[in-house]
Amino acid sequence: MSYLLALDQGTTSCRAIIFDEHGKVHATAQREIHIKTPHSGWVEQDAQEIWTTQIAVVQQAIASARLLAKDIKALGLTNQRETTVVWDKRTGHPLAPAIVWQDRRAAEWCNQLLEKNNLEKILQKTGLRIDPYFSAGKLVWLLENTEGLRELANQGHVAFGTIDSWLIWNLTQGSKHVIEVSNASRTMLMNLKTQTWDEEILDTFNIPHSVLPEIIASDTYVADTAHGLLGADIPITGILGDQQSALFGQSCFEAGSAKNTYGTGCFMLFNTDGEIQYSQNQLLTTLAWNCQGKANYALEGSVFMAGAIVQWLRDGLGIIQKSDEVERLACQVKDSDGVVLVPAFTGLGAPHWDSEARALLCGMSRGTTKAHIARAALESIAFQVSDVLTAMQADIAKPLKELRVDGGASRNDMLMQFQADILNVPVLRPKLLESTAWGAAAMAGLKAGVFSNLDEISKSWQLDKAFEPNMSQDEREKRLTEWNIALKRAKSDLN
């Protein structure tokens, strides 16, 4: 039996999962990490806490599985993307708080770039829109606003990286300063075509080259874990950003395959294989992975409100006591009876990008009950996913064959059936919903020789349930028309 260790460093917790080569989970350990919001729009974490928590759950998982470190064939790592860390190369100590992907403090800097007409250049080079979401603005802010940091950087003492860089530095006790290519593609500093740091962008942003890590392929043998850290030296052989890792973990290896992760929001990635596809519908172009010497690209779209809508029904309206009650309530009625919820509580994400849009509940009558509202709330998740995937298909011109799903809300049968009906494609839910961690483990296993090719990884993907579309075309068009009318009402540009 070959065992693979996945480190899954997320926004709210650090996890470690031990899999065998069939994708079976043998142990899981998880601990929460703290998030600080010192000012409006600022989101920070303590990089040192991320490291100590992550190594603690690794040790806990190995102990829980009743294994020794020497029993583990390889280590794979997946992480929250865009979050930015700077540390001292001499001591390994962080020089500032980690700035989390949700942080908006670089908004003014981004606006200045937009005013200077840099949008098209940045988009063509990086596949990304100019936004505080990405690492570049966070790094520039740190260099400009952390006392002495730029001077230290000019002396060659500062290391910058995303969370994968920071964890690898610590796992190897400072011998490796690297960034995996899917994570590098989220910095707004990497040229998508060459997969190298873009010199023109670095000059424009005034970022010293000395702070940057080396960009490596997703299936690189980085090093063994440092001697004495885990009781045996484990090879580090696979790294992926979390959403790319879920795409890989879902075995979406072919062009036209897509996955949707139903979490607090939704993240959708659509595999475009070796082609860089630029979106005409305000989606992002990103590197999915680079393994076995080949780069794979993807289109990505994000929906702000998915599982968060169910939290609102529970905490805001009080029509359910627990989140898992929503499906039972929604199934008390056969349809929403014309009720539509547009969940623009924090504006609308892809493909609308309307930050001033606001949530709207419409189509109610005296006969409307909380069951109709619950059903409309779940349907709104599927409608938003439909909007993004329709945009993706318009960009790609390759028909979507199926949608693979994971994340908490994918357990909801009613939602998954409605999703299949609205998309008019099968929705496939796997038995293993730990797609993100498995993606990193599988990538590591590929490099370590546990798998000889992608087909062997695909065999670990097992179907739990297929939701086949059974809605008539007339009904589908009627429902989408209702949604689009409500959407227009919710948008900020309503005349």
Secondary structure, DSSP 8 states (H G I E B T S, - for coil): --EEEEEEE-SSEEEEEEEETTS-EEEEEEEE---B--STT--EE-HHHHHHHHHHHHHHHHHHTT--GGGEEEEEEEE-SS-BEEEETTT--BSS-EE-TT--TTHHHHHHHHHTT-HHHHHHHHS--S-TTSHHHHHHHHHHHSTTHHHHHHTT-EEEE-HHHHHHHHHTTTS--EEEHHHHTTTT-EETTTTEE-HHHHHHHT--GGG--EEE-TT---EE--TTSSSS--EEEEEEEHHHHHHHHTT--STT-EEEEESSSEEEEEEEET-----SSS-EEEEEEEETTEEEEEEEEEES-SHHHHHIIIIII-S-SSGGGHHHHHTTSSS-TT-EEE--TT-B-TTT-BTT---EEE---TT--HHHHHHHHHHHHHHHHHHHHHHHHHHH-S----EEEESGGGG-HHHHHHHHHHHTS-EEEES---HHHHHHHHHHHHHHTS-SSHHHHHTT--EEEEE-----HHHHHHHHHHHHHHHHHHSTT--
